[in-house]
Amino acid sequence: MVFFQVCGYWLVPVLLGMTGNGIYADPPAAKPIQDEFVDVLGERFRWPSSDNCKAVVLIFIGYDCPISNGYAPEVIRLCKEYTAKGVAFCVVYADADIPIEQARQHAKEYGYNCPAILDPQMTLVRKVGATVKPEAAVLSPQGELLYRGRINNLYIDYGKKRPQPTQHDLKEALEAVLANKPVPVTRTRAIGCYIDVPDKKP
């Protein structure tokens, strides 16, 4: 497995500021990721340098989710295409209880060619507000959440699938970012397996 290290970044948990009446409060100030993550090789994951960063893509996946696994070829293709353009890709296992050996075997089996890390405390899931597997989050080098949602519209709904996708939402978001333009659609509904986020301990 080849690990690309391009582009460190700051995360702004903009989706966690929703008030009880559904109105988003001002997001907290940006702060660097201080949490340490382990990749599927059992090594400490080092967030790359920001020198060559144009965008960061986190793909939240689940090892036992058929929809997530079905998207692996598209994730691999996008990673290969956009890493060469200065976009950092990272696959995040949004499974709190997956053993590292199982994650390693899964990443090898599905041929992920970008960093693959574990998120057992759901730290990254909470920071960007991911809810299903697979779901993509695109961030600026400064940590602004530019896009969150589906990779494409292959799935109409649960159990309903198109022969081919007609909209490539993640790709369109990345093209806009690389062209220094606003992302045309910043939120889409991803179809997949729900992420089980345990309650935080007091």
MDAnalysis code that builds the backbone (N, CA, C; Angstrom):
import MDAnalysis as mda
import numpy as np

u = mda.Universe.empty(606, n_residues=202, atom_resindex=np.repeat(np.arange(202), 3), trajectory=True)
u.add_TopologyAttr("name", ["N", "CA", "C"] * 202)
u.add_TopologyAttr("resid", np.arange(1, 203))
u.add_TopologyAttr("resname", ["MET", "VAL", "PHE", "PHE", "GLN", "VAL", "CYS", "GLY", "TYR", "TRP", "LEU", "VAL", "PRO", "VAL", "LEU", "LEU", "GLY", "MET", "THR", "GLY", "ASN", "GLY", "ILE", "TYR", "ALA", "ASP", "PRO", "PRO", "ALA", "ALA", "LYS", "PRO", "ILE", "GLN", "ASP", "GLU", "PHE", "VAL", "ASP", "VAL", "LEU", "GLY", "GLU", "ARG", "PHE", "ARG", "TRP", "PRO", "SER", "SER", "ASP", "ASN", "CYS", "LYS", "ALA", "VAL", "VAL", "LEU", "ILE", "PHE", "ILE", "GLY", "TYR", "ASP", "CYS", "PRO", "ILE", "SER", "ASN", "GLY", "TYR", "ALA", "PRO", "GLU", "VAL", "ILE", "ARG", "LEU", "CYS", "LYS", "GLU", "TYR", "THR", "ALA", "LYS", "GLY", "VAL", "ALA", "PHE", "CYS", "VAL", "VAL", "TYR", "ALA", "ASP", "ALA", "ASP", "ILE", "PRO", "ILE", "GLU", "GLN", "ALA", "ARG", "GLN", "HIS", "ALA", "LYS", "GLU", "TYR", "GLY", "TYR", "ASN", "CYS", "PRO", "ALA", "ILE", "LEU", "ASP", "PRO", "GLN", "MET", "THR", "LEU", "VAL", "ARG", "LYS", "VAL", "GLY", "ALA", "THR", "VAL", "LYS", "PRO", "GLU", "ALA", "ALA", "VAL", "LEU", "SER", "PRO", "GLN", "GLY", "GLU", "LEU", "LEU", "TYR", "ARG", "GLY", "ARG", "ILE", "ASN", "ASN", "LEU", "TYR", "ILE", "ASP", "TYR", "GLY", "LYS", "LYS", "ARG", "PRO", "GLN", "PRO", "THR", "GLN", "HIS", "ASP", "LEU", "LYS", "GLU", "ALA", "LEU", "GLU", "ALA", "VAL", "LEU", "ALA", "ASN", "LYS", "PRO", "VAL", "PRO", "VAL", "THR", "ARG", "THR", "ARG", "ALA", "ILE", "GLY", "CYS", "TYR", "ILE", "ASP", "VAL", "PRO", "ASP", "LYS", "LYS", "PRO"])
u.atoms.positions = np.array([
    [0.848, -1.192, 0.000],
    [0.000, 0.000, 0.000],
    [0.883, 1.241, 0.000],
    [0.610, 2.140, -0.924],
    [1.401, 3.361, -1.041],
    [0.726, 4.471, -0.272],
    [1.449, 5.137, 0.616],
    [0.882, 6.241, 1.391],
    [1.396, 7.547, 0.821],
    [0.506, 8.390, 0.345],
    [0.878, 9.702, -0.155],
    [0.781, 10.695, 0.991],
    [1.739, 11.564, 1.119],
    [1.698, 12.582, 2.160],
    [1.803, 13.953, 1.517],
    [0.640, 14.509, 1.248],
    [0.586, 15.828, 0.632],
    [-0.398, 16.676, 1.399],
    [-0.101, 17.673, 2.082],
    [-1.087, 18.608, 2.565],
    [-1.607, 18.342, 3.968],
    [-1.058, 18.997, 4.921],
    [-1.606, 18.979, 6.264],
    [-2.691, 20.033, 6.365],
    [-3.515, 19.992, 7.385],
    [-4.624, 20.930, 7.407],
    [-5.175, 21.107, 8.802],
    [-6.104, 22.038, 8.915],
    [-6.806, 22.315, 10.159],
    [-8.266, 21.976, 9.933],
    [-8.901, 21.433, 10.936],
    [-10.308, 21.070, 10.819],
    [-11.179, 22.054, 11.593],
    [-12.252, 22.485, 10.964],
    [-13.235, 23.324, 11.647],
    [-14.513, 22.506, 11.775],
    [-14.940, 22.172, 12.993],
    [-16.132, 21.340, 13.158],
    [-17.411, 22.132, 12.926],
    [-17.606, 22.593, 11.701],
    [-18.708, 23.514, 11.419],
    [-20.069, 22.866, 11.562],
    [-20.133, 21.542, 11.460],
    [-21.446, 20.915, 11.495],
    [-21.907, 20.620, 12.908],
    [-21.084, 20.905, 13.897],
    [-21.459, 20.580, 15.259],
    [-22.055, 21.764, 15.986],
    [-22.286, 22.871, 15.270],
    [-22.801, 24.059, 15.924],
    [-24.297, 24.243, 15.745],
    [-25.028, 23.189, 15.445],
    [-26.469, 23.327, 15.233],
    [-27.180, 23.481, 16.568],
    [-28.051, 24.444, 16.639],
    [-28.822, 24.652, 17.854],
    [-30.079, 23.814, 17.822],
    [-30.810, 23.823, 18.917],
    [-31.997, 22.979, 19.000],
    [-33.059, 23.335, 17.993],
    [-33.101, 24.576, 17.520],
    [-34.136, 24.956, 16.565],
    [-33.705, 24.769, 15.119],
    [-32.552, 24.075, 14.921],
    [-32.117, 23.769, 13.567],
    [-31.301, 24.855, 12.922],
    [-30.993, 25.928, 13.651],
    [-30.193, 27.010, 13.087],
    [-28.740, 26.797, 13.488],
    [-27.855, 26.955, 12.524],
    [-26.451, 26.743, 12.807],
    [-25.857, 27.941, 13.536],
    [-25.195, 27.662, 14.644],
    [-24.501, 28.714, 15.377],
    [-23.151, 28.967, 14.715],
    [-22.501, 30.048, 15.138],
    [-21.181, 30.322, 14.605],
    [-20.248, 29.171, 14.950],
    [-19.460, 28.688, 13.972],
    [-18.565, 27.571, 14.254],
    [-17.437, 27.997, 15.181],
    [-16.922, 27.057, 15.979],
    [-15.785, 27.380, 16.840],
    [-14.581, 27.773, 15.998],
    [-13.635, 28.444, 16.620],
    [-12.427, 28.842, 15.908],
    [-11.656, 27.609, 15.461],
    [-10.968, 27.733, 14.329],
    [-10.172, 26.623, 13.812],
    [-9.069, 26.283, 14.787],
    [-8.789, 25.004, 14.894],
    [-7.684, 24.574, 15.730],
    [-7.041, 23.355, 15.085],
    [-5.754, 23.165, 15.307],
    [-5.083, 22.044, 14.663],
    [-5.523, 20.711, 15.243],
    [-5.401, 19.672, 14.434],
    [-5.704, 18.338, 14.931],
    [-4.612, 17.941, 15.907],
    [-4.992, 17.726, 17.146],
    [-4.029, 17.316, 18.151],
    [-4.155, 15.835, 18.480],
    [-5.221, 15.237, 17.996],
    [-5.409, 13.812, 18.229],
    [-4.435, 13.017, 17.374],
    [-3.982, 11.908, 17.907],
    [-3.097, 11.034, 17.156],
    [-3.909, 9.884, 16.584],
    [-3.609, 9.537, 15.342],
    [-4.300, 8.452, 14.678],
    [-3.289, 7.399, 14.245],
    [-3.754, 6.176, 14.159],
    [-2.911, 5.058, 13.738],
    [-3.412, 4.569, 12.394],
    [-2.476, 4.316, 11.476],
    [-2.889, 3.787, 10.176],
    [-3.021, 2.271, 10.264],
    [-3.437, 1.665, 9.156],
    [-3.710, 0.233, 9.171],
    [-2.441, -0.604, 9.273],
    [-1.288, 0.029, 9.138],
    [-0.020, -0.679, 9.318],
    [0.430, -0.644, 10.779],
    [-0.361, 0.023, 11.613],
    [-0.011, 0.111, 13.016],
    [0.957, 1.222, 13.342],
    [1.178, 2.106, 12.395],
    [2.107, 3.208, 12.596],
    [1.341, 4.505, 12.858],
    [1.986, 5.401, 13.584],
    [1.377, 6.704, 13.848],
    [1.211, 7.453, 12.528],
    [-0.003, 7.922, 12.287],
    [-0.256, 8.655, 11.048],
    [0.201, 10.092, 11.205],
    [1.036, 10.529, 10.301],
    [1.555, 11.884, 10.336],
    [0.819, 12.732, 9.312],
    [0.144, 13.776, 9.783],
    [-0.544, 14.668, 8.852],
    [0.496, 15.357, 7.994],
    [0.323, 15.314, 6.670],
    [1.345, 15.831, 5.759],
    [1.538, 17.343, 5.856],
    [2.574, 17.812, 5.185],
    [2.892, 19.235, 5.139],
    [1.852, 19.981, 4.317],
    [1.635, 21.246, 4.660],
    [0.647, 22.069, 3.947],
    [1.255, 22.812, 2.763],
    [2.528, 22.620, 2.506],
    [3.196, 23.391, 1.455],
    [2.558, 23.204, 0.083],
    [2.189, 21.972, -0.241],
    [1.643, 21.689, -1.575],
    [0.154, 21.383, -1.544],
    [-0.515, 21.862, -0.519],
    [-1.907, 21.481, -0.316],
    [-2.880, 22.355, -1.104],
    [-3.813, 21.716, -1.772],
    [-4.899, 22.432, -2.437],
    [-6.255, 22.047, -1.854],
    [-6.356, 20.853, -1.352],
    [-7.584, 20.391, -0.711],
    [-7.294, 19.083, 0.010],
    [-8.168, 18.745, 0.933],
    [-8.073, 17.491, 1.674],
    [-9.396, 16.764, 1.537],
    [-9.330, 15.481, 1.223],
    [-10.543, 14.674, 1.099],
    [-10.479, 13.530, 2.107],
    [-11.488, 13.465, 2.956],
    [-11.650, 12.339, 3.864],
    [-12.803, 11.493, 3.351],
    [-12.555, 10.197, 3.175],
    [-13.597, 9.271, 2.752],
    [-13.885, 8.330, 3.910],
    [-15.056, 8.442, 4.488],
    [-15.427, 7.597, 5.611],
    [-16.025, 6.299, 5.078],
    [-15.441, 5.179, 5.470],
    [-15.859, 3.887, 4.940],
    [-16.173, 2.926, 6.078],
    [-16.812, 1.811, 5.721],
    [-17.078, 0.744, 6.670],
    [-16.673, -0.583, 6.069],
    [-15.962, -1.381, 6.828],
    [-15.412, -2.623, 6.283],
    [-16.493, -3.634, 5.918],
    [-17.639, -3.596, 6.609],
    [-18.680, -4.587, 6.349],
    [-19.909, -3.986, 5.680],
    [-19.748, -2.817, 5.090],
    [-20.872, -2.164, 4.418],
    [-20.788, -2.423, 2.911],
    [-21.755, -3.113, 2.327],
    [-21.685, -3.429, 0.898],
    [-21.618, -2.187, 0.013],
    [-22.362, -1.148, 0.363],
    [-22.341, 0.069, -0.449],
    [-20.972, 0.721, -0.383],
    [-20.411, 0.794, 0.806],
    [-19.077, 1.362, 0.973],
    [-18.054, 0.571, 0.174],
    [-18.089, -0.735, 0.270],
    [-17.140, -1.572, -0.467],
    [-17.331, -1.440, -1.971],
    [-18.569, -1.248, -2.392],
    [-18.832, -1.098, -3.820],
    [-18.250, 0.173, -4.407],
    [-18.007, 1.164, -3.554],
    [-17.436, 2.421, -4.016],
    [-15.905, 2.404, -4.044],
    [-15.282, 1.343, -3.575],
    [-13.821, 1.298, -3.499],
    [-13.135, 1.598, -4.834],
    [-13.561, 1.011, -5.961],
    [-12.886, 1.327, -7.228],
    [-12.942, 2.809, -7.588],
    [-14.076, 3.460, -7.302],
    [-14.201, 4.885, -7.608],
    [-13.318, 5.719, -6.683],
    [-13.251, 5.346, -5.411],
    [-12.369, 6.051, -4.481],
    [-10.918, 5.926, -4.928],
    [-10.517, 4.748, -5.319],
    [-9.147, 4.514, -5.783],
    [-8.862, 5.344, -7.028],
    [-9.823, 5.389, -7.943],
    [-9.623, 6.159, -9.177],
    [-9.485, 7.647, -8.880],
    [-10.366, 8.175, -8.029],
    [-10.305, 9.591, -7.688],
    [-9.020, 9.932, -6.941],
    [-8.617, 9.046, -6.057],
    [-7.375, 9.264, -5.315],
    [-6.188, 9.363, -6.268],
    [-6.128, 8.454, -7.220],
    [-5.022, 8.463, -8.172],
    [-5.043, 9.724, -9.026],
    [-6.231, 10.118, -9.469],
    [-6.346, 11.285, -10.344],
    [-6.002, 12.583, -9.632],
    [-6.518, 12.753, -8.413],
    [-6.401, 14.057, -7.773],
    [-5.199, 14.197, -6.843],
    [-4.616, 13.098, -6.427],
    [-3.378, 13.210, -5.663],
    [-2.304, 13.877, -6.506],
    [-2.307, 13.551, -7.791],
    [-1.324, 14.155, -8.707],
    [-1.554, 15.656, -8.875],
    [-2.737, 16.131, -8.483],
    [-3.057, 17.560, -8.611],
    [-2.928, 18.309, -7.280],
    [-2.377, 17.630, -6.279],
    [-2.150, 18.295, -5.003],
    [-3.270, 18.152, -4.001],
    [-4.141, 17.174, -4.209],
    [-5.225, 16.907, -3.268],
    [-4.833, 15.713, -2.405],
    [-4.983, 15.843, -1.107],
    [-4.659, 14.751, -0.187],
    [-5.901, 13.926, 0.092],
    [-5.810, 12.634, -0.133],
    [-6.898, 11.708, 0.144],
    [-6.561, 10.868, 1.363],
    [-7.573, 10.571, 2.153],
    [-7.395, 9.705, 3.309],
    [-8.666, 8.914, 3.531],
    [-8.540, 7.601, 3.575],
    [-9.666, 6.732, 3.891],
    [-9.730, 6.593, 5.403],
    [-10.918, 6.784, 5.960],
    [-11.104, 6.730, 7.411],
    [-12.077, 5.597, 7.745],
    [-11.614, 4.641, 8.529],
    [-12.498, 3.560, 8.967],
    [-13.407, 4.085, 10.077],
    [-14.668, 4.277, 9.747],
    [-15.646, 4.800, 10.702],
    [-16.318, 3.644, 11.430],
    [-15.486, 2.762, 11.963],
    [-15.950, 1.607, 12.726],
    [-15.214, 1.621, 14.056],
    [-15.953, 1.789, 15.140],
    [-15.309, 1.941, 16.442],
    [-14.611, 0.676, 16.911],
    [-15.088, -0.481, 16.458],
    [-14.598, -1.731, 17.025],
    [-13.775, -2.582, 16.061],
    [-13.366, -2.053, 14.919],
    [-12.640, -2.874, 13.963],
    [-11.203, -3.102, 14.449],
    [-10.754, -4.364, 14.523],
    [-9.364, -4.627, 14.882],
    [-8.442, -4.141, 13.775],
    [-7.254, -3.717, 14.143],
    [-6.338, -3.162, 13.152],
    [-5.969, -4.201, 12.105],
    [-5.871, -5.458, 12.509],
    [-5.526, -6.509, 11.545],
    [-6.610, -6.658, 10.490],
    [-7.853, -6.519, 10.910],
    [-8.969, -6.626, 9.964],
    [-9.002, -5.426, 9.032],
    [-8.725, -4.240, 9.565],
    [-8.675, -3.046, 8.724],
    [-7.545, -3.160, 7.710],
    [-6.398, -3.673, 8.149],
    [-5.252, -3.836, 7.251],
    [-5.588, -4.796, 6.112],
    [-6.222, -5.913, 6.469],
    [-6.589, -6.895, 5.459],
    [-7.630, -6.326, 4.500],
    [-8.580, -5.567, 5.043],
    [-9.618, -4.972, 4.207],
    [-9.023, -3.974, 3.226],
    [-8.133, -3.101, 3.713],
    [-7.507, -2.106, 2.840],
    [-6.694, -2.779, 1.732],
    [-6.035, -3.858, 2.078],
    [-5.255, -4.602, 1.076],
    [-6.174, -5.282, 0.070],
    [-7.232, -5.889, 0.565],
    [-8.171, -6.611, -0.300],
    [-8.826, -5.691, -1.318],
    [-9.173, -4.475, -0.886],
    [-9.868, -3.555, -1.783],
    [-8.918, -2.607, -2.503],
    [-7.631, -2.721, -2.251],
    [-6.628, -2.010, -3.040],
    [-6.545, -0.522, -2.808],
    [-6.863, -0.060, -1.599],
    [-6.783, 1.376, -1.346],
    [-5.344, 1.859, -1.476],
    [-5.163, 2.872, -2.313],
    [-3.826, 3.381, -2.624],
    [-3.567, 4.738, -1.979],
    [-4.301, 5.047, -0.937],
    [-4.108, 6.287, -0.190],
    [-4.037, 5.929, 1.286],
    [-3.640, 6.853, 2.144],
    [-3.586, 6.535, 3.566],
    [-4.918, 6.013, 4.080],
    [-4.873, 5.015, 4.936],
    [-6.066, 4.448, 5.549],
    [-5.850, 4.442, 7.055],
    [-6.694, 5.140, 7.784],
    [-6.489, 5.288, 9.225],
    [-7.714, 4.842, 10.004],
    [-7.498, 4.564, 11.278],
    [-8.575, 4.171, 12.169],
    [-9.067, 5.395, 12.943],
    [-10.357, 5.401, 13.205],
    [-10.956, 6.507, 13.958],
    [-11.864, 5.918, 15.041],
    [-11.286, 5.160, 15.980],
    [-12.104, 4.426, 16.953],
    [-12.922, 5.318, 17.874],
    [-12.450, 6.526, 18.137],
    [-13.197, 7.454, 18.994],
    [-14.145, 8.346, 18.194],
    [-14.212, 8.115, 16.884],
    [-15.063, 8.898, 15.997],
    [-14.718, 10.388, 16.044],
    [-13.460, 10.678, 16.218],
    [-13.013, 12.065, 16.304],
    [-13.247, 12.807, 14.995],
    [-12.788, 12.226, 13.901],
    [-12.956, 12.872, 12.596],
    [-14.411, 12.848, 12.158],
    [-15.106, 11.780, 12.475],
    [-16.534, 11.692, 12.156],
    [-17.275, 12.868, 12.779],
    [-16.993, 13.120, 14.045],
    [-17.663, 14.219, 14.735],
    [-17.240, 15.577, 14.191],
    [-15.972, 15.721, 13.861],
    [-15.469, 17.020, 13.426],
    [-16.126, 17.489, 12.133],
    [-16.396, 16.558, 11.214],
    [-16.992, 16.983, 9.946],
    [-18.478, 16.673, 9.857],
    [-19.009, 15.916, 10.830],
    [-20.437, 15.609, 10.818],
    [-20.827, 14.483, 9.892],
    [-19.913, 13.568, 9.608],
    [-20.233, 12.431, 8.739],
    [-21.280, 11.550, 9.412],
    [-22.183, 10.996, 8.614],
    [-23.275, 10.191, 9.159],
    [-23.381, 8.802, 8.550],
    [-22.861, 8.600, 7.342],
    [-22.981, 7.293, 6.702],
    [-21.652, 6.871, 6.089],
    [-21.614, 5.581, 5.735],
    [-20.450, 4.993, 5.075],
    [-20.896, 4.438, 3.730],
    [-20.380, 4.956, 2.594],
    [-19.303, 5.937, 2.478],
    [-19.845, 7.368, 2.416],
    [-19.032, 8.278, 2.888],
    [-19.340, 9.698, 2.788],
    [-18.031, 10.457, 2.642],
    [-18.058, 11.504, 1.822],
    [-16.843, 12.277, 1.551],
    [-16.921, 13.644, 2.204],
    [-15.780, 14.125, 2.647],
    [-15.673, 15.491, 3.167],
    [-14.469, 16.146, 2.499],
    [-14.685, 17.319, 1.934],
    [-13.604, 18.082, 1.300],
    [-13.332, 19.307, 2.152],
    [-12.076, 19.496, 2.501],
    [-11.683, 20.633, 3.324],
    [-10.613, 21.450, 2.632],
    [-10.610, 22.740, 2.917],
    [-9.547, 23.610, 2.437],
    [-8.309, 23.381, 3.302],
    [-7.136, 23.866, 2.879],
    [-5.941, 23.736, 3.719],
    [-6.102, 24.405, 5.073],
    [-6.987, 25.403, 5.155],
    [-7.213, 26.109, 6.417],
    [-8.273, 25.434, 7.295],
    [-8.892, 24.377, 6.788],
    [-9.843, 23.625, 7.587],
    [-11.299, 23.928, 7.327],
    [-11.596, 24.783, 6.365],
    [-12.993, 25.080, 6.049],
    [-13.613, 23.880, 5.345],
    [-14.788, 23.481, 5.828],
    [-15.495, 22.369, 5.204],
    [-16.175, 22.865, 3.937],
    [-15.689, 22.426, 2.800],
    [-16.168, 22.916, 1.511],
    [-17.274, 22.040, 0.921],
    [-17.228, 20.770, 1.243],
    [-18.235, 19.840, 0.711],
    [-18.326, 18.647, 1.648],
    [-19.559, 18.154, 1.818],
    [-19.765, 16.906, 2.544],
    [-20.960, 16.197, 1.944],
    [-20.783, 14.907, 1.642],
    [-21.910, 14.161, 1.092],
    [-21.468, 12.975, 0.259],
    [-22.273, 12.675, -0.744],
    [-22.049, 11.480, -1.541],
    [-20.861, 11.648, -2.486],
    [-20.335, 10.532, -2.931],
    [-19.271, 10.527, -3.931],
    [-19.872, 10.787, -5.303],
    [-20.959, 10.109, -5.589],
    [-21.748, 10.365, -6.800],
    [-23.169, 9.883, -6.534],
    [-24.021, 9.952, -7.541],
    [-25.435, 9.601, -7.322],
    [-25.776, 8.215, -7.856],
    [-24.835, 7.302, -7.757],
    [-25.077, 5.932, -8.214],
    [-26.304, 5.337, -7.514],
    [-26.431, 5.622, -6.223],
    [-27.578, 5.122, -5.461],
    [-28.657, 6.189, -5.379],
    [-29.859, 5.823, -5.807],
    [-31.018, 6.710, -5.716],
    [-31.530, 6.705, -4.279],
    [-31.567, 5.518, -3.692],
    [-31.995, 5.329, -2.308],
    [-31.517, 3.950, -1.891],
    [-31.828, 3.569, -0.687],
    [-31.422, 2.252, -0.227],
    [-32.107, 1.172, -1.064],
    [-31.290, 0.319, -1.677],
    [-31.824, -0.738, -2.526],
    [-32.172, -0.299, -3.932],
    [-31.947, 0.970, -4.247],
    [-32.240, 1.489, -5.584],
    [-30.973, 2.078, -6.181],
    [-30.527, 1.471, -7.276],
    [-29.236, 1.822, -7.854],
    [-29.373, 2.090, -9.353],
    [-28.706, 3.129, -9.812],
    [-28.680, 3.425, -11.240],
    [-27.662, 2.507, -11.941],
    [-27.832, 2.267, -13.251],
    [-26.802, 1.521, -13.985],
    [-25.448, 2.233, -13.947],
    [-25.494, 3.559, -14.044],
    [-24.293, 4.391, -13.995],
    [-24.658, 5.707, -13.316],
    [-23.723, 6.313, -12.597],
    [-24.027, 7.616, -11.992],
    [-24.181, 8.694, -13.056],
    [-25.038, 9.652, -12.791],
    [-25.226, 10.771, -13.711],
    [-24.685, 12.078, -13.138],
    [-24.383, 12.072, -11.851],
    [-23.780, 13.233, -11.209],
    [-22.572, 12.772, -10.402],
    [-21.482, 13.508, -10.538],
    [-20.237, 13.152, -9.851],
    [-19.901, 14.278, -8.877],
    [-20.592, 14.255, -7.755],
    [-20.561, 15.380, -6.818],
    [-19.184, 15.657, -6.239],
    [-18.480, 14.619, -5.807],
    [-17.156, 14.824, -5.224],
    [-16.186, 15.357, -6.269],
    [-16.225, 14.795, -7.448],
    [-15.364, 15.252, -8.529],
    [-15.649, 16.712, -8.883],
    [-16.926, 17.072, -8.945],
    [-17.292, 18.453, -9.264],
    [-16.823, 19.418, -8.177],
    [-16.915, 18.976, -6.929],
    [-16.441, 19.817, -5.830],
    [-14.937, 20.043, -5.932],
    [-14.203, 18.989, -6.238],
    [-12.747, 19.110, -6.355],
    [-12.351, 19.974, -7.542],
    [-13.053, 19.849, -8.642],
    [-12.744, 20.671, -9.811],
    [-12.967, 22.149, -9.495],
    [-14.015, 22.449, -8.752],
    [-14.278, 23.838, -8.373],
    [-13.177, 24.365, -7.467],
    [-12.773, 23.572, -6.496],
    [-11.717, 23.993, -5.572],
    [-10.411, 24.244, -6.325],
    [-10.060, 23.346, -7.221],
    [-8.817, 23.478, -7.969],
    [-8.851, 24.679, -8.909],
    [-10.048, 25.092, -9.333],
    [-10.197, 26.254, -10.202],
    [-10.400, 27.539, -9.396],
    [-10.257, 27.431, -8.051],
    [-10.453, 28.589, -7.166],
    [-11.850, 29.184, -7.296],
    [-12.833, 28.304, -7.451],
    [-14.227, 28.722, -7.533],
    [-15.014, 28.129, -6.366],
    [-16.140, 28.749, -6.014],
    [-16.973, 28.170, -4.949],
    [-17.511, 26.804, -5.371],
    [-17.600, 25.895, -4.431],
    [-18.198, 24.592, -4.717],
    [-19.684, 24.813, -4.999],
    [-20.181, 24.368, -6.144],
    [-21.564, 24.678, -6.526],
    [-22.607, 24.103, -5.582],
    [-22.397, 22.877, -5.110],
    [-23.318, 22.247, -4.168],
    [-22.483, 21.759, -2.994],
    [-22.691, 22.336, -1.831],
    [-21.815, 22.038, -0.693],
    [-22.290, 20.862, 0.159],
    [-23.562, 20.475, 0.061],
    [-24.077, 19.352, 0.831],
    [-24.958, 18.481, -0.059],
    [-24.736, 17.188, 0.018],
    [-25.606, 16.231, -0.656],
    [-25.885, 15.082, 0.314],
    [-26.905, 14.335, 0.031],
    [-27.281, 13.196, 0.890],
    [-26.568, 11.941, 0.418],
    [-25.749, 11.404, 1.274],
    [-25.050, 10.166, 0.949],
    [-25.916, 8.973, 1.331],
    [-25.865, 7.935, 0.503],
    [-26.574, 6.696, 0.767],
    [-25.561, 5.654, 1.206],
    [-25.816, 5.008, 2.320],
    [-24.887, 3.999, 2.795],
    [-25.305, 3.475, 4.150],
    [-24.363, 2.873, 4.849],
    [-24.615, 2.316, 6.179],
    [-24.398, 3.403, 7.219],
    [-25.309, 3.511, 8.139],
    [-25.203, 4.565, 9.130],
    [-23.994, 4.359, 10.047],
    [-23.352, 5.457, 10.394],
    [-22.227, 5.412, 11.317],
    [-22.763, 5.426, 12.739],
    [-22.351, 4.448, 13.502],
    [-22.763, 4.371, 14.905],
    [-21.775, 5.172, 15.737],
    [-22.208, 6.324, 16.198],
    [-21.346, 7.195, 16.990],
    [-21.742, 7.056, 18.453],
    [-20.907, 6.416, 19.252],
    [-21.258, 6.254, 20.659],
    [-21.262, 7.581, 21.393],
    [-22.069, 7.652, 22.434],
    [-22.108, 8.871, 23.235],
    [-20.764, 9.106, 23.884],
    [-20.389, 10.376, 23.957],
    [-19.129, 10.714, 24.618],
    [-19.248, 10.444, 26.113],
    [-18.156, 9.987, 26.701],
    [-18.123, 9.788, 28.142],
    [-18.043, 11.141, 28.839],
    [-18.724, 11.319, 29.962],
    [-18.686, 12.585, 30.664],
    [-17.301, 12.880, 31.206],
])
